[in-house]
Amino acid sequence: MTDLTTPDGTAEAWLARPADIDATAPVPGVLLFMDAFGLRPRIFEMADRVASWGYVVLAPNVFYRSGTAAEVAPDGPLDSDEARREFFKVASPRISGLTTKRALPDIAAYLEALTSRPDVTTPVGVVGYCMGARLAVRAATAHPDVVAACGAFHGGGLASDAADSPHLGLAAARAEFVFGHADHDASMDAEAVARLEGALRSAGLTATNEIYEGAGHGYTMADTPVYDEAATERHFAALRDLFDRTLR
């Protein structure tokens, strides 16, 4: 764990590096945005796996205003739908409190922390899960000169009717995008997926925008009952291909 300075305080972050990294030969960086369940062992595992591909990965506690990583993470297993629902009662105010106005300065600080490292080259990649997918897209649209690749998986609210919906900023992006949506996801339904597709096409961006059939919202999270191993491995393969072809 490491500490990052943000406009509103200090955010903890998990830092993952390739085991065989040579300090004299920097590698591309990746900013990983957690899901609503917080910065916890599952996120560490995912960051470590991406790092094993040859990247320096930084995963911040985006809920730092609400507490430390340990304080905002679940205090028990999320092994049932009931446990997930109960935790969401606590997490929902944190999600709604992370407004675009707050998120954008945070994202700038996270990118600065990553790109200022001597072992990191630019451009960088970003990836986000659940509500973190929105943050990943905002990073790519707000920092087109820095972010060359964006992955977003089982994200919600990516193309809504809101005035600050993430898809509305895509015209400013230059990254390549890979979206892997959950199937029958109320937070990102077929209409929203189609709206996102239209925005990607209008912006002239290279993108993959797919629904993972049979995979529920949160399918990559192995510490929850919605985990789908096949969909998770599919997402890892798509993400690795994205980063390797855009950041190398």
N, C-alpha and C positions, 0 to 999 in steps of 0.2 A: 504494500500500500504506500501511496505517496500523497502529498498535499498539493492542491492547486489553488492559486490565488484568483478569486473572481471579484467582480465589482461589489458583490454583496457579502463577501466573507471568504471562508476557506472550504473547499470541497475536497473530500478524500477521493482517490482514484486508484483503481487496480492497474498496475503497469506490468505488462507481459512482454518479454523479449525472447527472440530465438536463442536456444541454448548455446549455439555455436557462433553467435554474432561476434564479428571482429570490429572492435571499436574504431579501427582505422578505415573501415569500409561500411559507412552508414547504409541503412536499408529504408525502404518506404515505411511511413507511419499509417496507422489506422486508428480512427476514433470510433469507439463502440458505445452506443447508447443503450442502456439497460431498459428492461420492461418495467411495469408498474410495481413489481414485487421487490425491486431494489437491488442494490449491489451486494451480492451474496455468492456462495460457492458455485452455483450454476453459472453465473456470469463469469466468474474467474475461470471456470473450465472452458467456456466458449472463447474467451479472450486468449487463453493459453493455446487453444487449438489453432486459432488464426495466427498467432505469433509463430507457431511451429512451421508455418508455411514460409517464414522468412520476413516477418513484419514486426515492427514495434507497435504494440497495441495499448491504448489508453482508454480505460472505461471509468468515467467519473460517476460519482454519486450525485445525480442531477437533482435529488431532493435534499441537498445539503441545508437548505433553509429550515427544513423541518427536523433535522437532527443528523447524527452521524450515520454512517452506513449500517452499523449494527443496530442503531435505534429505529431506523426506518424499514429494516428487513423484517420478514416474518419471525415471530418468536417460537414458532412451532412448524410442524410439517404441513405442506399444502397438498396433502394426499387425498383430498376429497373435494367434490364440488362445493360442499358446505363450507369447508375451510377457506376455499378461494373466495366465496361470496363474503364471508365474514371479514377477510383481510381487505377486500375491496372497499368495505365501509370506511376503513381507516385510510386507505390509499387514495380514494376518490378526491378528497379535498386537496391532497398534494398535487394530483394531476391537474385539477382545475386551477390551482394556484400557480402552476408553472405556465404563465401566460406568454404570449409571443414577445411582449415587451420585456419580460424577465429572461426568456430563453435566449434571445438573440445576443445580448452581451455575454451571457454564460458561454454560449457556443464559441464566440470570438476568443474568450479566455481559454477555453479548452484547446482550441486549435493553436493558439499561441504557445501554450504549454507543450503541446506535442511537437510543433514544427521548430521550436527553439532548441530542442534537444540535439546535441552533437551527433547522436547515432541515428538521426532521422533525416531522410531526404524528402523533398517535395516534388510533385504534388502528393497528396495523401488520399486515402479512402475513408469513407464513413459507412457505418452500418448501424441500424437501429431495429428494435423489436417492440411490438405493441405500441405504446405511446412514444417510445424511443424512435420509432420509424418516422414520426413527424419531425423530431429533432434532427434526424439524419438528413431529411429532405431540406429542411431549413438551412442546415449547414452548407449543403451543395448549392442552394440558390443564393445565399447571402455571401458566399465566398467562392465564386466561380474560378478565380485564379489559383486557388489552393486545393480545392476538392475536385479530383478527376474521376472518382468512382463513388457511387452511392448504392448500397443495398438496403432494402426495407422489407421486413418480413412480419407477417400477421399484424400489420399496422392498422390502426383505426383512425378515422377522420382525416385521411389524406386528401380527399377531394370532396369536401362538404360544401354547404351553402354559406358558410361563414365568410365574413369579409376578409379574414386573414387565413383562409384555408391554404395549406402548404402548396397545393397544386397551382395556385395562382401566381407563384413566383418562378415557375419553371422556365419562363422565357429568358430569365437571367442566367440560368445554369449552363455549364458546358460539360458537365460530367456525363458519364454513361451510367444508366440506372438499371437496376434489377429489382423488380417487385415480386414477392411471393406471397400472395394473399391467402388467408384462411378461407375455407369453403363455408358458404352460408353464414358469413360473418355479419352480424347486425351493425357493427361499427364500420364496415367497409363492404357494402352490398354490391350486387352486380351493377347497379346504376352508377355507384361511385367509382367502381373499377373502370367502367366505360368512360366516365367523365375524366378520370385520370389519363386514360389512353388518348382521349382527344387533346388534352393539354400537352402531353408528351409529343404527339404528332405535330401540333401547331408550333411547338417550340423547335421542331426539327432535331430532337434529341435521339440518340441511339439508346434504346431501352427494351427490356423484356418485362412484360406486365401480365403475370399469370396467376390463376387461381389454382391452388394445390388441392385437387379433388379429394374429399374425404378427410382433410386435415382441419382441425378446429382451431379457434383463436388461441394462440399461445403454444402452438404445436412444437416449438423448439425447446420448450422448458421442461427438462427431464425431471424436475422436482415437483411437477404438477400432474394431475390425472389426465390432462389433455395432451400430454406428450405423444408425439407420433414419430417413431424412429425413422421410418422411410421418408417422411416429409422433411425431417431434420437433416438427414444425410443428403437429400436432394438440394436443400438450401445451402449446405456447406459446399457442395460441389459447384453450384452456381456462383456462390460468393468467391470461392477460390479462383474460378475461371475469370470472373470480373476483375479481381484485383491483379491477377497475374498479367492480363492483357492490357491493363490501363496504367499500372504503376511501375512496371518493370522497365 
